[in-house]
Amino acid sequence: MQKTDEELVNSAARGDTDAFNTLVARWEVPIHALAYRVLGREEDARDVCQEAFLRAFRGLSRFKRQAKFSSWLYRIALNLCNDRLRRERRVGFVQPPDNFESVGRAAVDPINETVEDLFIRRELGRAVQQAMARLSPEQRTVIVLKEYHDLTFREIAELVGCPLSTVKTRLYQGLSVLRKHLERNGVRAPLAARSG
């Protein structure tokens, strides 16, 4: 039977490195994907992912068990991303490569995908990439957390440290900017925030 994150955290806090390695294996792809989508560069995402797990390991004794481990880890990664964005004064967003593992969404079935489907998906990805680059880092972060990682509005508000209404405003304004940019470029794609 698979152990819960909480059980693994308790074991890791008592010195069980295998338990922490299990947590890394469980959360490495989502944390890397988050960093990649927020920062836009593979090397930066890899660095943030490694640093997030290092900080989590060092901070296990200070981890307050009221929050979920995943929420705490997302917060660490987001803080590292924001620090890097502030330091570099660079706003970038890159759509994950086509072979990048999907997080929070059903993966595309490459066996049943036609060449036309592949082309359309890649073109839409490029258009979304350009549109996302026009967003503020705050809007982009909320959209990434909601649309790519399926977090609820409440979870996002806790992660980014702002009121629920602010999260919703950032999401809807960001999606509005995306929709307008895509429409101006002749792309009609359904962009609607899911409730939650």
mmCIF file of the C-alpha atoms, coordinates in Angstrom:
data_MODEL
# 
_entry.id   MODEL 
# 
loop_
_atom_site.group_PDB 
_atom_site.id 
_atom_site.type_symbol 
_atom_site.label_atom_id 
_atom_site.label_alt_id 
_atom_site.label_comp_id 
_atom_site.label_asym_id 
_atom_site.label_entity_id 
_atom_site.label_seq_id 
_atom_site.pdbx_PDB_ins_code 
_atom_site.Cartn_x 
_atom_site.Cartn_y 
_atom_site.Cartn_z 
_atom_site.occupancy 
_atom_site.B_iso_or_equiv 
_atom_site.pdbx_formal_charge 
_atom_site.auth_seq_id 
_atom_site.auth_comp_id 
_atom_site.auth_asym_id 
_atom_site.auth_atom_id 
_atom_site.pdbx_PDB_model_num 
ATOM 1   C CA . MET A 1 1   ? 0.000   0.000  0.000   1.00 0.00 ? 1   MET A CA 1 
ATOM 2   C CA . GLN A 1 2   ? 1.325   3.410  -0.997  1.00 0.00 ? 2   GLN A CA 1 
ATOM 3   C CA . LYS A 1 3   ? 2.143   5.760  1.866   1.00 0.00 ? 3   LYS A CA 1 
ATOM 4   C CA . THR A 1 4   ? 0.583   9.212  2.003   1.00 0.00 ? 4   THR A CA 1 
ATOM 5   C CA . ASP A 1 5   ? 2.678   12.350 1.754   1.00 0.00 ? 5   ASP A CA 1 
ATOM 6   C CA . GLU A 1 6   ? 2.098   12.964 5.451   1.00 0.00 ? 6   GLU A CA 1 
ATOM 7   C CA . GLU A 1 7   ? 3.395   9.518  6.412   1.00 0.00 ? 7   GLU A CA 1 
ATOM 8   C CA . LEU A 1 8   ? 6.445   10.010 4.220   1.00 0.00 ? 8   LEU A CA 1 
ATOM 9   C CA . VAL A 1 9   ? 7.097   13.479 5.679   1.00 0.00 ? 9   VAL A CA 1 
ATOM 10  C CA . ASN A 1 10  ? 6.940   12.068 9.218   1.00 0.00 ? 10  ASN A CA 1 
ATOM 11  C CA . SER A 1 11  ? 9.382   9.306  8.304   1.00 0.00 ? 11  SER A CA 1 
ATOM 12  C CA . ALA A 1 12  ? 11.699  11.716 6.486   1.00 0.00 ? 12  ALA A CA 1 
ATOM 13  C CA . ALA A 1 13  ? 11.663  14.104 9.464   1.00 0.00 ? 13  ALA A CA 1 
ATOM 14  C CA . ARG A 1 14  ? 12.942  11.180 11.585  1.00 0.00 ? 14  ARG A CA 1 
ATOM 15  C CA . GLY A 1 15  ? 15.869  10.709 9.188   1.00 0.00 ? 15  GLY A CA 1 
ATOM 16  C CA . ASP A 1 16  ? 14.460  8.234  6.650   1.00 0.00 ? 16  ASP A CA 1 
ATOM 17  C CA . THR A 1 17  ? 16.057  9.442  3.410   1.00 0.00 ? 17  THR A CA 1 
ATOM 18  C CA . ASP A 1 18  ? 14.231  6.790  1.380   1.00 0.00 ? 18  ASP A CA 1 
ATOM 19  C CA . ALA A 1 19  ? 10.950  8.360  2.459   1.00 0.00 ? 19  ALA A CA 1 
ATOM 20  C CA . PHE A 1 20  ? 12.112  11.767 1.257   1.00 0.00 ? 20  PHE A CA 1 
ATOM 21  C CA . ASN A 1 21  ? 13.350  10.242 -2.014  1.00 0.00 ? 21  ASN A CA 1 
ATOM 22  C CA . THR A 1 22  ? 9.842   8.860  -2.507  1.00 0.00 ? 22  THR A CA 1 
ATOM 23  C CA . LEU A 1 23  ? 8.437   12.367 -2.041  1.00 0.00 ? 23  LEU A CA 1 
ATOM 24  C CA . VAL A 1 24  ? 10.911  13.694 -4.607  1.00 0.00 ? 24  VAL A CA 1 
ATOM 25  C CA . ALA A 1 25  ? 9.919   10.990 -7.087  1.00 0.00 ? 25  ALA A CA 1 
ATOM 26  C CA . ARG A 1 26  ? 6.242   11.771 -6.495  1.00 0.00 ? 26  ARG A CA 1 
ATOM 27  C CA . TRP A 1 27  ? 6.491   15.570 -6.833  1.00 0.00 ? 27  TRP A CA 1 
ATOM 28  C CA . GLU A 1 28  ? 9.477   16.202 -9.113  1.00 0.00 ? 28  GLU A CA 1 
ATOM 29  C CA . VAL A 1 29  ? 7.503   16.353 -12.374 1.00 0.00 ? 29  VAL A CA 1 
ATOM 30  C CA . PRO A 1 30  ? 4.786   18.749 -11.105 1.00 0.00 ? 30  PRO A CA 1 
ATOM 31  C CA . ILE A 1 31  ? 7.320   21.054 -9.433  1.00 0.00 ? 31  ILE A CA 1 
ATOM 32  C CA . HIS A 1 32  ? 9.577   21.075 -12.498 1.00 0.00 ? 32  HIS A CA 1 
ATOM 33  C CA . ALA A 1 33  ? 6.572   21.733 -14.755 1.00 0.00 ? 33  ALA A CA 1 
ATOM 34  C CA . LEU A 1 34  ? 5.453   24.630 -12.562 1.00 0.00 ? 34  LEU A CA 1 
ATOM 35  C CA . ALA A 1 35  ? 8.910   26.213 -12.619 1.00 0.00 ? 35  ALA A CA 1 
ATOM 36  C CA . TYR A 1 36  ? 9.250   25.652 -16.372 1.00 0.00 ? 36  TYR A CA 1 
ATOM 37  C CA . ARG A 1 37  ? 5.917   27.255 -17.153 1.00 0.00 ? 37  ARG A CA 1 
ATOM 38  C CA . VAL A 1 38  ? 6.535   30.239 -14.879 1.00 0.00 ? 38  VAL A CA 1 
ATOM 39  C CA . LEU A 1 39  ? 10.175  30.870 -15.814 1.00 0.00 ? 39  LEU A CA 1 
ATOM 40  C CA . GLY A 1 40  ? 10.257  29.641 -19.388 1.00 0.00 ? 40  GLY A CA 1 
ATOM 41  C CA . ARG A 1 41  ? 13.727  28.078 -19.433 1.00 0.00 ? 41  ARG A CA 1 
ATOM 42  C CA . GLU A 1 42  ? 14.669  24.456 -18.866 1.00 0.00 ? 42  GLU A CA 1 
ATOM 43  C CA . GLU A 1 43  ? 17.888  25.247 -17.014 1.00 0.00 ? 43  GLU A CA 1 
ATOM 44  C CA . ASP A 1 44  ? 16.128  27.667 -14.640 1.00 0.00 ? 44  ASP A CA 1 
ATOM 45  C CA . ALA A 1 45  ? 13.329  25.179 -14.019 1.00 0.00 ? 45  ALA A CA 1 
ATOM 46  C CA . ARG A 1 46  ? 15.808  22.420 -13.199 1.00 0.00 ? 46  ARG A CA 1 
ATOM 47  C CA . ASP A 1 47  ? 17.663  24.704 -10.769 1.00 0.00 ? 47  ASP A CA 1 
ATOM 48  C CA . VAL A 1 48  ? 14.452  25.801 -9.046  1.00 0.00 ? 48  VAL A CA 1 
ATOM 49  C CA . CYS A 1 49  ? 13.228  22.211 -8.785  1.00 0.00 ? 49  CYS A CA 1 
ATOM 50  C CA . GLN A 1 50  ? 16.470  21.052 -7.166  1.00 0.00 ? 50  GLN A CA 1 
ATOM 51  C CA . GLU A 1 51  ? 16.592  24.042 -4.816  1.00 0.00 ? 51  GLU A CA 1 
ATOM 52  C CA . ALA A 1 52  ? 12.938  23.550 -3.819  1.00 0.00 ? 52  ALA A CA 1 
ATOM 53  C CA . PHE A 1 53  ? 13.568  19.956 -2.750  1.00 0.00 ? 53  PHE A CA 1 
ATOM 54  C CA . LEU A 1 54  ? 16.777  20.917 -0.988  1.00 0.00 ? 54  LEU A CA 1 
ATOM 55  C CA . ARG A 1 55  ? 14.963  23.625 0.979   1.00 0.00 ? 55  ARG A CA 1 
ATOM 56  C CA . ALA A 1 56  ? 12.110  21.251 1.744   1.00 0.00 ? 56  ALA A CA 1 
ATOM 57  C CA . PHE A 1 57  ? 14.520  18.618 3.047   1.00 0.00 ? 57  PHE A CA 1 
ATOM 58  C CA . ARG A 1 58  ? 16.333  21.149 5.219   1.00 0.00 ? 58  ARG A CA 1 
ATOM 59  C CA . GLY A 1 59  ? 13.052  22.596 6.470   1.00 0.00 ? 59  GLY A CA 1 
ATOM 60  C CA . LEU A 1 60  ? 11.208  19.389 7.351   1.00 0.00 ? 60  LEU A CA 1 
ATOM 61  C CA . SER A 1 61  ? 11.551  20.079 11.055  1.00 0.00 ? 61  SER A CA 1 
ATOM 62  C CA . ARG A 1 62  ? 9.857   23.474 10.567  1.00 0.00 ? 62  ARG A CA 1 
ATOM 63  C CA . PHE A 1 63  ? 7.087   22.170 8.317   1.00 0.00 ? 63  PHE A CA 1 
ATOM 64  C CA . LYS A 1 64  ? 3.727   22.870 9.953   1.00 0.00 ? 64  LYS A CA 1 
ATOM 65  C CA . ARG A 1 65  ? 1.487   19.898 9.445   1.00 0.00 ? 65  ARG A CA 1 
ATOM 66  C CA . GLN A 1 66  ? -1.652  22.072 9.051   1.00 0.00 ? 66  GLN A CA 1 
ATOM 67  C CA . ALA A 1 67  ? -0.825  22.482 5.353   1.00 0.00 ? 67  ALA A CA 1 
ATOM 68  C CA . LYS A 1 68  ? -0.442  19.700 2.843   1.00 0.00 ? 68  LYS A CA 1 
ATOM 69  C CA . PHE A 1 69  ? 3.133   18.841 1.914   1.00 0.00 ? 69  PHE A CA 1 
ATOM 70  C CA . SER A 1 70  ? 2.345   19.523 -1.755  1.00 0.00 ? 70  SER A CA 1 
ATOM 71  C CA . SER A 1 71  ? 1.065   23.033 -0.934  1.00 0.00 ? 71  SER A CA 1 
ATOM 72  C CA . TRP A 1 72  ? 4.177   23.760 1.100   1.00 0.00 ? 72  TRP A CA 1 
ATOM 73  C CA . LEU A 1 73  ? 6.400   22.482 -1.722  1.00 0.00 ? 73  LEU A CA 1 
ATOM 74  C CA . TYR A 1 74  ? 4.517   24.532 -4.342  1.00 0.00 ? 74  TYR A CA 1 
ATOM 75  C CA . ARG A 1 75  ? 4.957   27.628 -2.158  1.00 0.00 ? 75  ARG A CA 1 
ATOM 76  C CA . ILE A 1 76  ? 8.712   27.020 -1.885  1.00 0.00 ? 76  ILE A CA 1 
ATOM 77  C CA . ALA A 1 77  ? 8.988   26.585 -5.671  1.00 0.00 ? 77  ALA A CA 1 
ATOM 78  C CA . LEU A 1 78  ? 6.874   29.664 -6.405  1.00 0.00 ? 78  LEU A CA 1 
ATOM 79  C CA . ASN A 1 79  ? 8.943   31.782 -4.039  1.00 0.00 ? 79  ASN A CA 1 
ATOM 80  C CA . LEU A 1 80  ? 12.106  30.611 -5.796  1.00 0.00 ? 80  LEU A CA 1 
ATOM 81  C CA . CYS A 1 81  ? 10.566  31.399 -9.196  1.00 0.00 ? 81  CYS A CA 1 
ATOM 82  C CA . ASN A 1 82  ? 9.515   34.870 -8.048  1.00 0.00 ? 82  ASN A CA 1 
ATOM 83  C CA . ASP A 1 83  ? 12.959  35.543 -6.591  1.00 0.00 ? 83  ASP A CA 1 
ATOM 84  C CA . ARG A 1 84  ? 14.545  34.557 -9.887  1.00 0.00 ? 84  ARG A CA 1 
ATOM 85  C CA . LEU A 1 85  ? 12.133  36.701 -11.923 1.00 0.00 ? 85  LEU A CA 1 
ATOM 86  C CA . ARG A 1 86  ? 12.796  39.722 -9.704  1.00 0.00 ? 86  ARG A CA 1 
ATOM 87  C CA . ARG A 1 87  ? 16.532  39.171 -9.835  1.00 0.00 ? 87  ARG A CA 1 
ATOM 88  C CA . GLU A 1 88  ? 16.693  38.778 -13.593 1.00 0.00 ? 88  GLU A CA 1 
ATOM 89  C CA . ARG A 1 89  ? 13.908  41.236 -14.426 1.00 0.00 ? 89  ARG A CA 1 
ATOM 90  C CA . ARG A 1 90  ? 12.941  38.839 -17.153 1.00 0.00 ? 90  ARG A CA 1 
ATOM 91  C CA . VAL A 1 91  ? 9.404   37.932 -18.056 1.00 0.00 ? 91  VAL A CA 1 
ATOM 92  C CA . GLY A 1 92  ? 9.331   34.781 -20.115 1.00 0.00 ? 92  GLY A CA 1 
ATOM 93  C CA . PHE A 1 93  ? 6.998   31.959 -20.755 1.00 0.00 ? 93  PHE A CA 1 
ATOM 94  C CA . VAL A 1 94  ? 7.667   28.932 -22.898 1.00 0.00 ? 94  VAL A CA 1 
ATOM 95  C CA . GLN A 1 95  ? 5.148   26.291 -23.718 1.00 0.00 ? 95  GLN A CA 1 
ATOM 96  C CA . PRO A 1 96  ? 6.498   22.912 -22.647 1.00 0.00 ? 96  PRO A CA 1 
ATOM 97  C CA . PRO A 1 97  ? 7.938   20.850 -25.496 1.00 0.00 ? 97  PRO A CA 1 
ATOM 98  C CA . ASP A 1 98  ? 5.563   18.416 -27.156 1.00 0.00 ? 98  ASP A CA 1 
ATOM 99  C CA . ASN A 1 99  ? 7.153   15.444 -25.395 1.00 0.00 ? 99  ASN A CA 1 
ATOM 100 C CA . PHE A 1 100 ? 7.012   17.114 -21.955 1.00 0.00 ? 100 PHE A CA 1 
ATOM 101 C CA . GLU A 1 101 ? 4.910   15.093 -19.565 1.00 0.00 ? 101 GLU A CA 1 
ATOM 102 C CA . SER A 1 102 ? 1.470   16.561 -19.065 1.00 0.00 ? 102 SER A CA 1 
ATOM 103 C CA . VAL A 1 103 ? 0.630   17.565 -15.512 1.00 0.00 ? 103 VAL A CA 1 
ATOM 104 C CA . GLY A 1 104 ? -2.953  17.947 -14.377 1.00 0.00 ? 104 GLY A CA 1 
ATOM 105 C CA . ARG A 1 105 ? -4.372  17.216 -17.820 1.00 0.00 ? 105 ARG A CA 1 
ATOM 106 C CA . ALA A 1 106 ? -5.087  14.125 -19.852 1.00 0.00 ? 106 ALA A CA 1 
ATOM 107 C CA . ALA A 1 107 ? -2.124  13.443 -22.096 1.00 0.00 ? 107 ALA A CA 1 
ATOM 108 C CA . VAL A 1 108 ? -2.635  13.542 -25.835 1.00 0.00 ? 108 VAL A CA 1 
ATOM 109 C CA . ASP A 1 109 ? -2.861  10.084 -27.380 1.00 0.00 ? 109 ASP A CA 1 
ATOM 110 C CA . PRO A 1 110 ? -0.035  10.127 -29.961 1.00 0.00 ? 110 PRO A CA 1 
ATOM 111 C CA . ILE A 1 111 ? -1.213  6.865  -31.550 1.00 0.00 ? 111 ILE A CA 1 
ATOM 112 C CA . ASN A 1 112 ? -4.588  8.312  -32.573 1.00 0.00 ? 112 ASN A CA 1 
ATOM 113 C CA . GLU A 1 113 ? -3.338  11.827 -33.312 1.00 0.00 ? 113 GLU A CA 1 
ATOM 114 C CA . THR A 1 114 ? -3.260  12.746 -36.986 1.00 0.00 ? 114 THR A CA 1 
ATOM 115 C CA . VAL A 1 115 ? -0.564  14.913 -38.555 1.00 0.00 ? 115 VAL A CA 1 
ATOM 116 C CA . GLU A 1 116 ? -3.156  17.673 -38.832 1.00 0.00 ? 116 GLU A CA 1 
ATOM 117 C CA . ASP A 1 117 ? -4.019  17.340 -35.115 1.00 0.00 ? 117 ASP A CA 1 
ATOM 118 C CA . LEU A 1 118 ? -0.337  17.525 -34.218 1.00 0.00 ? 118 LEU A CA 1 
ATOM 119 C CA . PHE A 1 119 ? 0.160   20.628 -36.366 1.00 0.00 ? 119 PHE A CA 1 
ATOM 120 C CA . ILE A 1 120 ? -2.888  22.360 -34.863 1.00 0.00 ? 120 ILE A CA 1 
ATOM 121 C CA . ARG A 1 121 ? -1.797  21.506 -31.314 1.00 0.00 ? 121 ARG A CA 1 
ATOM 122 C CA . ARG A 1 122 ? 1.724   22.842 -31.930 1.00 0.00 ? 122 ARG A CA 1 
ATOM 123 C CA . GLU A 1 123 ? 0.441   26.036 -33.566 1.00 0.00 ? 123 GLU A CA 1 
ATOM 124 C CA . LEU A 1 124 ? -1.963  26.608 -30.700 1.00 0.00 ? 124 LEU A CA 1 
ATOM 125 C CA . GLY A 1 125 ? 0.893   26.011 -28.261 1.00 0.00 ? 125 GLY A CA 1 
ATOM 126 C CA . ARG A 1 126 ? 3.021   28.664 -30.005 1.00 0.00 ? 126 ARG A CA 1 
ATOM 127 C CA . ALA A 1 127 ? 0.133   31.132 -30.002 1.00 0.00 ? 127 ALA A CA 1 
ATOM 128 C CA . VAL A 1 128 ? -0.527  30.539 -26.303 1.00 0.00 ? 128 VAL A CA 1 
ATOM 129 C CA . GLN A 1 129 ? 3.199   30.904 -25.593 1.00 0.00 ? 129 GLN A CA 1 
ATOM 130 C CA . GLN A 1 130 ? 3.246   34.346 -27.226 1.00 0.00 ? 130 GLN A CA 1 
ATOM 131 C CA . ALA A 1 131 ? 0.063   35.388 -25.447 1.00 0.00 ? 131 ALA A CA 1 
ATOM 132 C CA . MET A 1 132 ? 1.312   34.200 -22.043 1.00 0.00 ? 132 MET A CA 1 
ATOM 133 C CA . ALA A 1 133 ? 4.438   36.340 -22.465 1.00 0.00 ? 133 ALA A CA 1 
ATOM 134 C CA . ARG A 1 134 ? 2.161   39.405 -22.471 1.00 0.00 ? 134 ARG A CA 1 
ATOM 135 C CA . LEU A 1 135 ? 0.789   38.665 -19.005 1.00 0.00 ? 135 LEU A CA 1 
ATOM 136 C CA . SER A 1 136 ? 2.090   39.981 -15.721 1.00 0.00 ? 136 SER A CA 1 
ATOM 137 C CA . PRO A 1 137 ? 4.002   37.388 -13.672 1.00 0.00 ? 137 PRO A CA 1 
ATOM 138 C CA . GLU A 1 138 ? 1.095   37.368 -11.178 1.00 0.00 ? 138 GLU A CA 1 
ATOM 139 C CA . GLN A 1 139 ? -1.489  36.601 -13.862 1.00 0.00 ? 139 GLN A CA 1 
ATOM 140 C CA . ARG A 1 140 ? 0.733   33.982 -15.488 1.00 0.00 ? 140 ARG A CA 1 
ATOM 141 C CA . THR A 1 141 ? 1.364   32.234 -12.152 1.00 0.00 ? 141 THR A CA 1 
ATOM 142 C CA . VAL A 1 142 ? -2.355  32.041 -11.342 1.00 0.00 ? 142 VAL A CA 1 
ATOM 143 C CA . ILE A 1 143 ? -3.187  30.708 -14.819 1.00 0.00 ? 143 ILE A CA 1 
ATOM 144 C CA . VAL A 1 144 ? -0.421  28.092 -14.624 1.00 0.00 ? 144 VAL A CA 1 
ATOM 145 C CA . LEU A 1 145 ? -1.561  26.914 -11.185 1.00 0.00 ? 145 LEU A CA 1 
ATOM 146 C CA . LYS A 1 146 ? -5.245  26.794 -12.161 1.00 0.00 ? 146 LYS A CA 1 
ATOM 147 C CA . GLU A 1 147 ? -5.143  25.580 -15.743 1.00 0.00 ? 147 GLU A CA 1 
ATOM 148 C CA . TYR A 1 148 ? -2.052  23.347 -15.756 1.00 0.00 ? 148 TYR A CA 1 
ATOM 149 C CA . HIS A 1 149 ? -1.947  22.101 -12.163 1.00 0.00 ? 149 HIS A CA 1 
ATOM 150 C CA . ASP A 1 150 ? -5.696  21.977 -11.380 1.00 0.00 ? 150 ASP A CA 1 
ATOM 151 C CA . LEU A 1 151 ? -5.387  23.785 -8.056  1.00 0.00 ? 151 LEU A CA 1 
ATOM 152 C CA . THR A 1 152 ? -8.506  25.348 -6.563  1.00 0.00 ? 152 THR A CA 1 
ATOM 153 C CA . PHE A 1 153 ? -8.853  29.100 -6.128  1.00 0.00 ? 153 PHE A CA 1 
ATOM 154 C CA . ARG A 1 154 ? -8.459  28.655 -2.379  1.00 0.00 ? 154 ARG A CA 1 
ATOM 155 C CA . GLU A 1 155 ? -5.251  26.633 -2.785  1.00 0.00 ? 155 GLU A CA 1 
ATOM 156 C CA . ILE A 1 156 ? -3.850  29.254 -5.142  1.00 0.00 ? 156 ILE A CA 1 
ATOM 157 C CA . ALA A 1 157 ? -4.742  32.075 -2.748  1.00 0.00 ? 157 ALA A CA 1 
ATOM 158 C CA . GLU A 1 158 ? -2.878  30.292 0.047   1.00 0.00 ? 158 GLU A CA 1 
ATOM 159 C CA . LEU A 1 159 ? 0.127   29.629 -2.185  1.00 0.00 ? 159 LEU A CA 1 
ATOM 160 C CA . VAL A 1 160 ? 0.526   33.139 -3.543  1.00 0.00 ? 160 VAL A CA 1 
ATOM 161 C CA . GLY A 1 161 ? -0.525  34.841 -0.300  1.00 0.00 ? 161 GLY A CA 1 
ATOM 162 C CA . CYS A 1 162 ? -3.371  36.998 -1.535  1.00 0.00 ? 162 CYS A CA 1 
ATOM 163 C CA . PRO A 1 163 ? -7.163  37.123 -1.120  1.00 0.00 ? 163 PRO A CA 1 
ATOM 164 C CA . LEU A 1 164 ? -9.376  34.722 -3.035  1.00 0.00 ? 164 LEU A CA 1 
ATOM 165 C CA . SER A 1 165 ? -10.973 37.631 -4.926  1.00 0.00 ? 165 SER A CA 1 
ATOM 166 C CA . THR A 1 166 ? -7.539  38.778 -6.138  1.00 0.00 ? 166 THR A CA 1 
ATOM 167 C CA . VAL A 1 167 ? -6.741  35.297 -7.458  1.00 0.00 ? 167 VAL A CA 1 
ATOM 168 C CA . LYS A 1 168 ? -10.031 35.192 -9.369  1.00 0.00 ? 168 LYS A CA 1 
ATOM 169 C CA . THR A 1 169 ? -9.455  38.687 -10.763 1.00 0.00 ? 169 THR A CA 1 
ATOM 170 C CA . ARG A 1 170 ? -5.927  37.804 -11.916 1.00 0.00 ? 170 ARG A CA 1 
ATOM 171 C CA . LEU A 1 171 ? -7.187  34.629 -13.564 1.00 0.00 ? 171 LEU A CA 1 
ATOM 172 C CA . TYR A 1 172 ? -10.122 36.222 -15.387 1.00 0.00 ? 172 TYR A CA 1 
ATOM 173 C CA . GLN A 1 173 ? -8.124  39.277 -16.482 1.00 0.00 ? 173 GLN A CA 1 
ATOM 174 C CA . GLY A 1 174 ? -5.263  37.058 -17.636 1.00 0.00 ? 174 GLY A CA 1 
ATOM 175 C CA . LEU A 1 175 ? -7.596  34.778 -19.582 1.00 0.00 ? 175 LEU A CA 1 
ATOM 176 C CA . SER A 1 176 ? -9.213  37.844 -21.138 1.00 0.00 ? 176 SER A CA 1 
ATOM 177 C CA . VAL A 1 177 ? -5.806  39.096 -22.326 1.00 0.00 ? 177 VAL A CA 1 
ATOM 178 C CA . LEU A 1 178 ? -5.012  35.634 -23.690 1.00 0.00 ? 178 LEU A CA 1 
ATOM 179 C CA . ARG A 1 179 ? -8.342  35.355 -25.486 1.00 0.00 ? 179 ARG A CA 1 
ATOM 180 C CA . LYS A 1 180 ? -7.995  38.812 -27.096 1.00 0.00 ? 180 LYS A CA 1 
ATOM 181 C CA . HIS A 1 181 ? -4.433  38.141 -28.217 1.00 0.00 ? 181 HIS A CA 1 
ATOM 182 C CA . LEU A 1 182 ? -5.366  34.774 -29.696 1.00 0.00 ? 182 LEU A CA 1 
ATOM 183 C CA . GLU A 1 183 ? -8.419  36.207 -31.478 1.00 0.00 ? 183 GLU A CA 1 
ATOM 184 C CA . ARG A 1 184 ? -6.311  39.069 -32.920 1.00 0.00 ? 184 ARG A CA 1 
ATOM 185 C CA . ASN A 1 185 ? -4.030  36.396 -34.343 1.00 0.00 ? 185 ASN A CA 1 
ATOM 186 C CA . GLY A 1 186 ? -6.881  34.389 -35.823 1.00 0.00 ? 186 GLY A CA 1 
ATOM 187 C CA . VAL A 1 187 ? -6.871  31.629 -33.212 1.00 0.00 ? 187 VAL A CA 1 
ATOM 188 C CA . ARG A 1 188 ? -10.213 30.604 -31.785 1.00 0.00 ? 188 ARG A CA 1 
ATOM 189 C CA . ALA A 1 189 ? -9.615  28.555 -28.662 1.00 0.00 ? 189 ALA A CA 1 
ATOM 190 C CA . PRO A 1 190 ? -11.948 28.047 -25.725 1.00 0.00 ? 190 PRO A CA 1 
ATOM 191 C CA . LEU A 1 191 ? -10.382 29.734 -22.687 1.00 0.00 ? 191 LEU A CA 1 
ATOM 192 C CA . ALA A 1 192 ? -12.652 29.540 -19.706 1.00 0.00 ? 192 ALA A CA 1 
ATOM 193 C CA . ALA A 1 193 ? -11.718 29.297 -16.085 1.00 0.00 ? 193 ALA A CA 1 
ATOM 194 C CA . ARG A 1 194 ? -13.028 26.261 -14.307 1.00 0.00 ? 194 ARG A CA 1 
ATOM 195 C CA . SER A 1 195 ? -14.702 26.905 -10.994 1.00 0.00 ? 195 SER A CA 1 
ATOM 196 C CA . GLY A 1 196 ? -13.140 25.540 -7.862  1.00 0.00 ? 196 GLY A CA 1 
# 
